[in-house]
Amino acid sequence: GWCPLSPAGAQTTQLLVEPPWTPAVLWDRVTLTCQGSGTPGVTIWYKDGQRWWQERRDHFVVTESGTYQCDRPSTGLSPSVSVYRLVLQVPAQALLEGDKVTLHCRG
């Protein structure tokens, strides 16, 4: 038999955004939280693809626009999250044709 590299249900590193709007806008005081297994507090942060000074904390309030990722030793690199200065926001959930939706222009 064989074992897939990422079996169903495998633990992965996730980057949580609060408030839960997408895209994220800087002026909402966006908090990013890195979740994954491994030693709590051992988190490496990346901003715009480069290792960032603000490391070894599992969450922080974003003060600069950019694209962020985090890395946990046991579960690897998270998907990226971009935080913008001006955005058109939609709710962070699946939408279907015919749904009523509130849009936010934020900046």
VENQUI-V50278 format. One line per field, one symbol per residue. ss: DSSP state (a for helix, b for strand, c for the rest). A space follows every 50 residues. Layout:
# VENQUI-V50278
ss: ???
This chain:
# VENQUI-V50278
ss: cccccccccccccbbbbbccbbcbbaaaccbbbbbcccccccbbbbbccb bcccccccbbbccccbbbbbbbcccbbcccbbbbccbbbbbccccccccc cccbbbc
